[in-house]
Amino acid sequence: MLSNYLKQYFKERKITHKEIEEKTGVSRTKITQSLNGNRKFTAEELILMGIVFEIDLNKLKELDNL
């Protein structure tokens, strides 16, 4: 599941929700909701996070079926 993958990715790299918000402009509320599975990340949010945090976009696409 995409949210679990991202949650683990950020945890392993000690990237906080605040840092994600600052670097992507995605609000912490949306980040928290999405990582907890209560909201889906938009394609734009995923691409932005992938670029900013050097996450394999193909992996994100595979996990989310974009």
Distance bins in CASP14 RR format, pairs under 12 A and 6 or more apart:
PFRMAT RR
TARGET T0000
AUTHOR 0000-0000-0000
RMODE 2
METHOD distances of the structure
MODEL  1
1 7 0 0 0 0 1 0 0 0 0 0 0
1 8 0 0 0 0 0 1 0 0 0 0 0
1 34 0 0 0 0 0 1 0 0 0 0 0
1 35 0 0 0 0 0 1 0 0 0 0 0
1 36 0 0 0 0 0 1 0 0 0 0 0
1 37 0 0 0 0 1 0 0 0 0 0 0
1 40 0 0 0 0 0 1 0 0 0 0 0
1 41 0 0 0 0 0 1 0 0 0 0 0
1 60 0 0 0 0 0 1 0 0 0 0 0
1 62 0 0 0 0 0 1 0 0 0 0 0
1 63 1 0 0 1 0 0 0 0 0 0 0
1 64 0 0 0 0 1 0 0 0 0 0 0
1 65 0 0 0 0 0 1 0 0 0 0 0
2 8 0 0 0 0 0 1 0 0 0 0 0
2 9 0 0 0 0 0 1 0 0 0 0 0
2 34 0 0 0 0 1 0 0 0 0 0 0
2 35 0 0 0 0 1 0 0 0 0 0 0
2 37 0 0 0 0 1 0 0 0 0 0 0
2 39 0 0 0 0 0 1 0 0 0 0 0
2 40 0 0 0 0 1 0 0 0 0 0 0
2 41 1 0 0 1 0 0 0 0 0 0 0
2 43 0 0 0 0 0 1 0 0 0 0 0
2 45 0 0 0 0 0 1 0 0 0 0 0
2 46 1 0 0 1 0 0 0 0 0 0 0
2 49 0 0 0 0 0 1 0 0 0 0 0
2 50 0 0 0 0 0 1 0 0 0 0 0
2 55 0 0 0 0 0 1 0 0 0 0 0
2 59 0 0 0 0 1 0 0 0 0 0 0
2 60 1 0 0 1 0 0 0 0 0 0 0
2 61 0 0 0 0 1 0 0 0 0 0 0
2 62 0 0 0 0 1 0 0 0 0 0 0
2 63 1 0 1 0 0 0 0 0 0 0 0
2 64 1 0 1 0 0 0 0 0 0 0 0
2 65 0 0 0 0 1 0 0 0 0 0 0
2 66 0 0 0 0 1 0 0 0 0 0 0
3 9 0 0 0 0 0 1 0 0 0 0 0
3 10 0 0 0 0 0 1 0 0 0 0 0
3 31 0 0 0 0 0 1 0 0 0 0 0
3 32 0 0 0 0 0 1 0 0 0 0 0
3 33 0 0 0 0 1 0 0 0 0 0 0
3 34 1 0 0 1 0 0 0 0 0 0 0
3 35 1 0 1 0 0 0 0 0 0 0 0
3 36 1 0 0 1 0 0 0 0 0 0 0
3 37 1 0 1 0 0 0 0 0 0 0 0
3 38 0 0 0 0 1 0 0 0 0 0 0
3 39 0 0 0 0 1 0 0 0 0 0 0
3 40 0 0 0 0 1 0 0 0 0 0 0
3 41 0 0 0 0 1 0 0 0 0 0 0
3 46 0 0 0 0 0 1 0 0 0 0 0
3 60 0 0 0 0 0 1 0 0 0 0 0
3 63 0 0 0 0 1 0 0 0 0 0 0
3 64 0 0 0 0 1 0 0 0 0 0 0
4 10 0 0 0 0 0 1 0 0 0 0 0
4 11 0 0 0 0 0 1 0 0 0 0 0
4 34 0 0 0 0 0 1 0 0 0 0 0
4 35 0 0 0 0 1 0 0 0 0 0 0
4 36 0 0 0 0 0 1 0 0 0 0 0
4 37 0 0 0 0 1 0 0 0 0 0 0
4 63 0 0 0 0 1 0 0 0 0 0 0
4 64 0 0 0 0 0 1 0 0 0 0 0
5 11 0 0 0 0 0 1 0 0 0 0 0
5 12 0 0 0 0 0 1 0 0 0 0 0
5 34 0 0 0 0 0 1 0 0 0 0 0
5 35 0 0 0 0 0 1 0 0 0 0 0
5 37 0 0 0 0 0 1 0 0 0 0 0
5 41 0 0 0 0 0 1 0 0 0 0 0
5 46 0 0 0 0 0 1 0 0 0 0 0
5 49 0 0 0 0 0 1 0 0 0 0 0
5 50 0 0 0 0 0 1 0 0 0 0 0
5 55 0 0 0 0 1 0 0 0 0 0 0
5 56 0 0 0 0 0 1 0 0 0 0 0
5 59 1 0 0 1 0 0 0 0 0 0 0
5 60 1 0 0 1 0 0 0 0 0 0 0
5 61 0 0 0 0 0 1 0 0 0 0 0
5 62 0 0 0 0 1 0 0 0 0 0 0
5 63 1 0 1 0 0 0 0 0 0 0 0
5 64 0 0 0 0 1 0 0 0 0 0 0
6 12 0 0 0 0 0 1 0 0 0 0 0
6 13 0 0 0 0 0 1 0 0 0 0 0
6 15 0 0 0 0 1 0 0 0 0 0 0
6 17 0 0 0 0 0 1 0 0 0 0 0
6 20 0 0 0 0 1 0 0 0 0 0 0
6 26 0 0 0 0 0 1 0 0 0 0 0
6 31 0 0 0 0 1 0 0 0 0 0 0
6 32 0 0 0 0 0 1 0 0 0 0 0
6 34 1 0 0 1 0 0 0 0 0 0 0
6 35 1 0 0 1 0 0 0 0 0 0 0
6 36 0 0 0 0 0 1 0 0 0 0 0
6 37 0 0 0 0 0 1 0 0 0 0 0
6 40 0 0 0 0 0 1 0 0 0 0 0
6 41 1 0 0 1 0 0 0 0 0 0 0
6 45 0 0 0 0 0 1 0 0 0 0 0
6 46 0 0 0 0 1 0 0 0 0 0 0
6 49 1 0 0 1 0 0 0 0 0 0 0
6 50 0 0 0 0 1 0 0 0 0 0 0
6 53 0 0 0 0 1 0 0 0 0 0 0
6 55 1 0 0 1 0 0 0 0 0 0 0
6 56 0 0 0 0 0 1 0 0 0 0 0
6 59 0 0 0 0 0 1 0 0 0 0 0
6 60 1 0 0 1 0 0 0 0 0 0 0
6 63 0 0 0 0 1 0 0 0 0 0 0
6 64 0 0 0 0 1 0 0 0 0 0 0
7 13 0 0 0 0 0 1 0 0 0 0 0
7 15 0 0 0 0 0 1 0 0 0 0 0
7 17 0 0 0 0 0 1 0 0 0 0 0
7 20 0 0 0 0 0 1 0 0 0 0 0
7 31 0 0 0 0 0 1 0 0 0 0 0
7 32 0 0 0 0 0 1 0 0 0 0 0
7 34 0 0 0 0 1 0 0 0 0 0 0
7 35 1 0 1 0 0 0 0 0 0 0 0
7 36 0 0 0 0 1 0 0 0 0 0 0
7 37 0 0 0 0 1 0 0 0 0 0 0
7 41 0 0 0 0 0 1 0 0 0 0 0
7 63 0 0 0 0 0 1 0 0 0 0 0
8 15 0 0 0 0 0 1 0 0 0 0 0
8 35 0 0 0 0 1 0 0 0 0 0 0
8 55 0 0 0 0 0 1 0 0 0 0 0
8 63 0 0 0 0 0 1 0 0 0 0 0
9 15 1 0 0 1 0 0 0 0 0 0 0
9 20 0 0 0 0 0 1 0 0 0 0 0
9 35 0 0 0 0 0 1 0 0 0 0 0
9 46 0 0 0 0 0 1 0 0 0 0 0
9 49 0 0 0 0 1 0 0 0 0 0 0
9 50 0 0 0 0 1 0 0 0 0 0 0
9 53 1 0 0 1 0 0 0 0 0 0 0
9 54 0 0 0 0 0 1 0 0 0 0 0
9 55 1 0 0 1 0 0 0 0 0 0 0
9 56 0 0 0 0 1 0 0 0 0 0 0
9 59 0 0 0 0 1 0 0 0 0 0 0
9 60 0 0 0 0 1 0 0 0 0 0 0
9 63 0 0 0 0 0 1 0 0 0 0 0
10 16 1 0 0 1 0 0 0 0 0 0 0
10 17 0 0 0 0 1 0 0 0 0 0 0
10 18 0 0 0 0 0 1 0 0 0 0 0
10 19 0 0 0 0 1 0 0 0 0 0 0
10 20 1 0 0 1 0 0 0 0 0 0 0
10 21 0 0 0 0 0 1 0 0 0 0 0
10 23 0 0 0 0 0 1 0 0 0 0 0
10 24 0 0 0 0 0 1 0 0 0 0 0
10 31 0 0 0 0 1 0 0 0 0 0 0
10 32 0 0 0 0 0 1 0 0 0 0 0
10 34 0 0 0 0 0 1 0 0 0 0 0
10 35 1 0 0 1 0 0 0 0 0 0 0
10 49 0 0 0 0 1 0 0 0 0 0 0
10 50 0 0 0 0 0 1 0 0 0 0 0
10 52 0 0 0 0 0 1 0 0 0 0 0
10 53 1 0 0 1 0 0 0 0 0 0 0
10 55 0 0 0 0 1 0 0 0 0 0 0
11 17 0 0 0 0 0 1 0 0 0 0 0
11 20 0 0 0 0 0 1 0 0 0 0 0
11 35 0 0 0 0 1 0 0 0 0 0 0
12 53 0 0 0 0 0 1 0 0 0 0 0
12 55 0 0 0 0 0 1 0 0 0 0 0
13 19 0 0 0 0 1 0 0 0 0 0 0
13 20 0 0 0 0 0 1 0 0 0 0 0
13 53 1 0 0 1 0 0 0 0 0 0 0
13 54 0 0 0 0 1 0 0 0 0 0 0
13 55 0 0 0 0 1 0 0 0 0 0 0
14 20 0 0 0 0 0 1 0 0 0 0 0
14 53 0 0 0 0 0 1 0 0 0 0 0
15 21 0 0 0 0 0 1 0 0 0 0 0
15 22 0 0 0 0 0 1 0 0 0 0 0
15 23 0 0 0 0 1 0 0 0 0 0 0
15 24 0 0 0 0 0 1 0 0 0 0 0
15 31 0 0 0 0 0 1 0 0 0 0 0
15 35 0 0 0 0 0 1 0 0 0 0 0
15 49 0 0 0 0 1 0 0 0 0 0 0
15 50 0 0 0 0 0 1 0 0 0 0 0
15 52 0 0 0 0 1 0 0 0 0 0 0
15 53 1 0 0 1 0 0 0 0 0 0 0
15 54 0 0 0 0 0 1 0 0 0 0 0
15 55 0 0 0 0 0 1 0 0 0 0 0
16 22 0 0 0 0 1 0 0 0 0 0 0
16 23 0 0 0 0 0 1 0 0 0 0 0
16 28 0 0 0 0 1 0 0 0 0 0 0
16 31 0 0 0 0 1 0 0 0 0 0 0
16 32 0 0 0 0 0 1 0 0 0 0 0
16 35 0 0 0 0 0 1 0 0 0 0 0
16 53 0 0 0 0 0 1 0 0 0 0 0
17 23 0 0 0 0 0 1 0 0 0 0 0
17 24 0 0 0 0 0 1 0 0 0 0 0
17 25 0 0 0 0 0 1 0 0 0 0 0
17 26 0 0 0 0 1 0 0 0 0 0 0
17 27 0 0 0 0 1 0 0 0 0 0 0
17 28 1 0 1 0 0 0 0 0 0 0 0
17 29 0 0 0 0 1 0 0 0 0 0 0
17 30 0 0 0 0 1 0 0 0 0 0 0
17 31 1 0 1 0 0 0 0 0 0 0 0
17 32 1 0 0 1 0 0 0 0 0 0 0
17 33 0 0 0 0 0 1 0 0 0 0 0
17 34 0 0 0 0 0 1 0 0 0 0 0
17 35 1 0 0 1 0 0 0 0 0 0 0
17 36 0 0 0 0 0 1 0 0 0 0 0
17 49 0 0 0 0 0 1 0 0 0 0 0
18 24 0 0 0 0 0 1 0 0 0 0 0
18 25 0 0 0 0 0 1 0 0 0 0 0
18 26 0 0 0 0 0 1 0 0 0 0 0
18 27 0 0 0 0 0 1 0 0 0 0 0
18 28 1 0 0 1 0 0 0 0 0 0 0
18 29 0 0 0 0 0 1 0 0 0 0 0
18 31 0 0 0 0 1 0 0 0 0 0 0
18 32 0 0 0 0 0 1 0 0 0 0 0
19 25 0 0 0 0 0 1 0 0 0 0 0
19 26 0 0 0 0 0 1 0 0 0 0 0
19 28 0 0 0 0 0 1 0 0 0 0 0
19 31 0 0 0 0 0 1 0 0 0 0 0
19 49 0 0 0 0 0 1 0 0 0 0 0
19 52 0 0 0 0 1 0 0 0 0 0 0
19 53 0 0 0 0 1 0 0 0 0 0 0
20 26 1 0 0 1 0 0 0 0 0 0 0
20 27 0 0 0 0 1 0 0 0 0 0 0
20 28 1 0 0 1 0 0 0 0 0 0 0
20 29 0 0 0 0 0 1 0 0 0 0 0
20 30 0 0 0 0 1 0 0 0 0 0 0
20 31 1 0 1 0 0 0 0 0 0 0 0
20 32 0 0 0 0 1 0 0 0 0 0 0
20 34 0 0 0 0 0 1 0 0 0 0 0
20 35 0 0 0 0 1 0 0 0 0 0 0
20 41 0 0 0 0 0 1 0 0 0 0 0
20 45 0 0 0 0 1 0 0 0 0 0 0
20 46 0 0 0 0 0 1 0 0 0 0 0
20 48 0 0 0 0 1 0 0 0 0 0 0
20 49 1 0 0 1 0 0 0 0 0 0 0
20 50 0 0 0 0 0 1 0 0 0 0 0
20 52 0 0 0 0 1 0 0 0 0 0 0
20 53 1 0 0 1 0 0 0 0 0 0 0
20 55 0 0 0 0 0 1 0 0 0 0 0
21 27 1 0 0 1 0 0 0 0 0 0 0
21 28 1 0 1 0 0 0 0 0 0 0 0
21 29 0 0 0 0 1 0 0 0 0 0 0
21 30 0 0 0 0 1 0 0 0 0 0 0
21 31 1 0 0 1 0 0 0 0 0 0 0
21 32 0 0 0 0 1 0 0 0 0 0 0
21 45 0 0 0 0 0 1 0 0 0 0 0
21 48 0 0 0 0 0 1 0 0 0 0 0
21 49 0 0 0 0 0 1 0 0 0 0 0
21 52 0 0 0 0 0 1 0 0 0 0 0
22 28 0 0 0 0 1 0 0 0 0 0 0
22 31 0 0 0 0 0 1 0 0 0 0 0
22 52 0 0 0 0 1 0 0 0 0 0 0
22 53 0 0 0 0 0 1 0 0 0 0 0
23 31 0 0 0 0 0 1 0 0 0 0 0
23 45 0 0 0 0 0 1 0 0 0 0 0
23 48 0 0 0 0 1 0 0 0 0 0 0
23 49 0 0 0 0 1 0 0 0 0 0 0
23 50 0 0 0 0 0 1 0 0 0 0 0
23 51 0 0 0 0 1 0 0 0 0 0 0
23 52 1 0 1 0 0 0 0 0 0 0 0
23 53 1 0 0 1 0 0 0 0 0 0 0
23 54 0 0 0 0 0 1 0 0 0 0 0
24 30 0 0 0 0 1 0 0 0 0 0 0
24 31 0 0 0 0 1 0 0 0 0 0 0
24 34 0 0 0 0 0 1 0 0 0 0 0
24 41 0 0 0 0 0 1 0 0 0 0 0
24 42 0 0 0 0 0 1 0 0 0 0 0
24 44 0 0 0 0 1 0 0 0 0 0 0
24 45 1 0 0 1 0 0 0 0 0 0 0
24 46 0 0 0 0 0 1 0 0 0 0 0
24 47 0 0 0 0 0 1 0 0 0 0 0
24 48 1 0 1 0 0 0 0 0 0 0 0
24 49 1 0 1 0 0 0 0 0 0 0 0
24 50 0 0 0 0 1 0 0 0 0 0 0
24 51 0 0 0 0 1 0 0 0 0 0 0
24 52 1 0 1 0 0 0 0 0 0 0 0
24 53 0 0 0 0 1 0 0 0 0 0 0
24 55 0 0 0 0 0 1 0 0 0 0 0
25 31 0 0 0 0 1 0 0 0 0 0 0
25 44 0 0 0 0 0 1 0 0 0 0 0
25 45 0 0 0 0 1 0 0 0 0 0 0
25 48 0 0 0 0 1 0 0 0 0 0 0
25 49 0 0 0 0 0 1 0 0 0 0 0
25 52 0 0 0 0 1 0 0 0 0 0 0
26 32 0 0 0 0 0 1 0 0 0 0 0
26 33 0 0 0 0 0 1 0 0 0 0 0
26 34 0 0 0 0 1 0 0 0 0 0 0
26 35 0 0 0 0 0 1 0 0 0 0 0
26 39 0 0 0 0 0 1 0 0 0 0 0
26 41 0 0 0 0 1 0 0 0 0 0 0
26 42 0 0 0 0 1 0 0 0 0 0 0
26 44 0 0 0 0 1 0 0 0 0 0 0
26 45 1 0 1 0 0 0 0 0 0 0 0
26 46 0 0 0 0 1 0 0 0 0 0 0
26 47 0 0 0 0 0 1 0 0 0 0 0
26 48 1 0 0 1 0 0 0 0 0 0 0
26 49 1 0 0 1 0 0 0 0 0 0 0
26 50 0 0 0 0 0 1 0 0 0 0 0
26 52 0 0 0 0 0 1 0 0 0 0 0
26 53 0 0 0 0 0 1 0 0 0 0 0
27 33 0 0 0 0 1 0 0 0 0 0 0
27 34 0 0 0 0 0 1 0 0 0 0 0
27 39 0 0 0 0 0 1 0 0 0 0 0
27 45 0 0 0 0 0 1 0 0 0 0 0
28 34 0 0 0 0 0 1 0 0 0 0 0
28 35 0 0 0 0 0 1 0 0 0 0 0
29 35 0 0 0 0 0 1 0 0 0 0 0
29 36 0 0 0 0 0 1 0 0 0 0 0
29 38 0 0 0 0 0 1 0 0 0 0 0
29 39 0 0 0 0 1 0 0 0 0 0 0
30 36 0 0 0 0 0 1 0 0 0 0 0
30 37 0 0 0 0 0 1 0 0 0 0 0
30 38 0 0 0 0 0 1 0 0 0 0 0
30 39 1 0 0 1 0 0 0 0 0 0 0
30 40 0 0 0 0 0 1 0 0 0 0 0
30 41 0 0 0 0 1 0 0 0 0 0 0
30 42 0 0 0 0 1 0 0 0 0 0 0
30 44 0 0 0 0 0 1 0 0 0 0 0
30 45 1 0 0 1 0 0 0 0 0 0 0
30 48 0 0 0 0 0 1 0 0 0 0 0
30 49 0 0 0 0 0 1 0 0 0 0 0
31 37 0 0 0 0 0 1 0 0 0 0 0
31 38 0 0 0 0 0 1 0 0 0 0 0
31 39 0 0 0 0 1 0 0 0 0 0 0
31 41 0 0 0 0 1 0 0 0 0 0 0
31 42 0 0 0 0 0 1 0 0 0 0 0
31 45 0 0 0 0 1 0 0 0 0 0 0
31 46 0 0 0 0 0 1 0 0 0 0 0
31 48 0 0 0 0 0 1 0 0 0 0 0
31 49 0 0 0 0 1 0 0 0 0 0 0
32 38 0 0 0 0 1 0 0 0 0 0 0
32 39 0 0 0 0 1 0 0 0 0 0 0
32 41 0 0 0 0 0 1 0 0 0 0 0
33 39 1 1 0 0 0 0 0 0 0 0 0
33 40 0 0 0 0 1 0 0 0 0 0 0
33 41 0 0 0 0 1 0 0 0 0 0 0
33 45 0 0 0 0 0 1 0 0 0 0 0
34 40 1 0 0 1 0 0 0 0 0 0 0
34 41 1 0 1 0 0 0 0 0 0 0 0
34 42 0 0 0 0 1 0 0 0 0 0 0
34 45 1 0 0 1 0 0 0 0 0 0 0
34 46 0 0 0 0 1 0 0 0 0 0 0
34 49 0 0 0 0 1 0 0 0 0 0 0
34 64 0 0 0 0 0 1 0 0 0 0 0
35 41 0 0 0 0 1 0 0 0 0 0 0
35 45 0 0 0 0 0 1 0 0 0 0 0
35 49 0 0 0 0 0 1 0 0 0 0 0
37 64 0 0 0 0 0 1 0 0 0 0 0
39 45 0 0 0 0 0 1 0 0 0 0 0
40 46 0 0 0 0 1 0 0 0 0 0 0
40 63 0 0 0 0 0 1 0 0 0 0 0
40 64 1 0 0 1 0 0 0 0 0 0 0
40 65 0 0 0 0 0 1 0 0 0 0 0
40 66 0 0 0 0 0 1 0 0 0 0 0
41 47 0 0 0 0 1 0 0 0 0 0 0
41 48 0 0 0 0 1 0 0 0 0 0 0
41 49 1 0 0 1 0 0 0 0 0 0 0
41 50 0 0 0 0 0 1 0 0 0 0 0
41 55 0 0 0 0 0 1 0 0 0 0 0
41 60 0 0 0 0 1 0 0 0 0 0 0
41 61 0 0 0 0 0 1 0 0 0 0 0
41 63 0 0 0 0 0 1 0 0 0 0 0
41 64 1 0 0 1 0 0 0 0 0 0 0
41 66 0 0 0 0 1 0 0 0 0 0 0
42 48 0 0 0 0 1 0 0 0 0 0 0
42 49 0 0 0 0 0 1 0 0 0 0 0
42 60 0 0 0 0 0 1 0 0 0 0 0
42 64 0 0 0 0 0 1 0 0 0 0 0
42 66 0 0 0 0 1 0 0 0 0 0 0
43 49 0 0 0 0 0 1 0 0 0 0 0
43 50 0 0 0 0 0 1 0 0 0 0 0
43 57 0 0 0 0 0 1 0 0 0 0 0
43 60 0 0 0 0 1 0 0 0 0 0 0
43 61 0 0 0 0 1 0 0 0 0 0 0
43 64 0 0 0 0 1 0 0 0 0 0 0
43 65 0 0 0 0 0 1 0 0 0 0 0
43 66 1 0 1 0 0 0 0 0 0 0 0
44 50 0 0 0 0 0 1 0 0 0 0 0
44 51 0 0 0 0 0 1 0 0 0 0 0
44 66 0 0 0 0 0 1 0 0 0 0 0
45 51 0 0 0 0 0 1 0 0 0 0 0
45 52 0 0 0 0 0 1 0 0 0 0 0
45 53 0 0 0 0 0 1 0 0 0 0 0
45 55 0 0 0 0 0 1 0 0 0 0 0
45 60 0 0 0 0 0 1 0 0 0 0 0
45 64 0 0 0 0 0 1 0 0 0 0 0
45 66 0 0 0 0 0 1 0 0 0 0 0
46 52 0 0 0 0 0 1 0 0 0 0 0
46 53 0 0 0 0 0 1 0 0 0 0 0
46 55 0 0 0 0 1 0 0 0 0 0 0
46 56 0 0 0 0 0 1 0 0 0 0 0
46 57 1 0 0 1 0 0 0 0 0 0 0
46 58 0 0 0 0 0 1 0 0 0 0 0
46 59 0 0 0 0 0 1 0 0 0 0 0
46 60 1 0 1 0 0 0 0 0 0 0 0
46 61 0 0 0 0 1 0 0 0 0 0 0
46 62 0 0 0 0 0 1 0 0 0 0 0
46 63 0 0 0 0 1 0 0 0 0 0 0
46 64 1 0 0 1 0 0 0 0 0 0 0
46 65 0 0 0 0 0 1 0 0 0 0 0
46 66 1 0 0 1 0 0 0 0 0 0 0
47 53 0 0 0 0 0 1 0 0 0 0 0
47 55 0 0 0 0 1 0 0 0 0 0 0
47 56 0 0 0 0 0 1 0 0 0 0 0
47 57 1 0 0 1 0 0 0 0 0 0 0
47 58 0 0 0 0 0 1 0 0 0 0 0
47 60 0 0 0 0 1 0 0 0 0 0 0
47 61 0 0 0 0 1 0 0 0 0 0 0
47 64 0 0 0 0 0 1 0 0 0 0 0
47 66 0 0 0 0 1 0 0 0 0 0 0
48 55 0 0 0 0 0 1 0 0 0 0 0
48 57 0 0 0 0 0 1 0 0 0 0 0
48 60 0 0 0 0 0 1 0 0 0 0 0
49 55 1 0 0 1 0 0 0 0 0 0 0
49 56 0 0 0 0 0 1 0 0 0 0 0
49 57 0 0 0 0 1 0 0 0 0 0 0
49 59 0 0 0 0 0 1 0 0 0 0 0
49 60 0 0 0 0 1 0 0 0 0 0 0
49 64 0 0 0 0 0 1 0 0 0 0 0
50 56 1 0 0 1 0 0 0 0 0 0 0
50 57 1 0 1 0 0 0 0 0 0 0 0
50 58 0 0 0 0 0 1 0 0 0 0 0
50 59 0 0 0 0 1 0 0 0 0 0 0
50 60 1 0 0 1 0 0 0 0 0 0 0
50 61 0 0 0 0 0 1 0 0 0 0 0
50 64 0 0 0 0 0 1 0 0 0 0 0
51 57 1 0 0 1 0 0 0 0 0 0 0
51 60 0 0 0 0 0 1 0 0 0 0 0
53 60 0 0 0 0 0 1 0 0 0 0 0
54 60 0 0 0 0 0 1 0 0 0 0 0
55 61 0 0 0 0 0 1 0 0 0 0 0
55 62 0 0 0 0 0 1 0 0 0 0 0
55 63 0 0 0 0 0 1 0 0 0 0 0
55 64 0 0 0 0 0 1 0 0 0 0 0
56 62 0 0 0 0 1 0 0 0 0 0 0
56 63 0 0 0 0 0 1 0 0 0 0 0
57 63 0 0 0 0 0 1 0 0 0 0 0
57 64 0 0 0 0 0 1 0 0 0 0 0
57 66 0 0 0 0 1 0 0 0 0 0 0
58 64 0 0 0 0 0 1 0 0 0 0 0
58 66 0 0 0 0 0 1 0 0 0 0 0
59 66 0 0 0 0 0 1 0 0 0 0 0
60 66 1 0 0 1 0 0 0 0 0 0 0
END
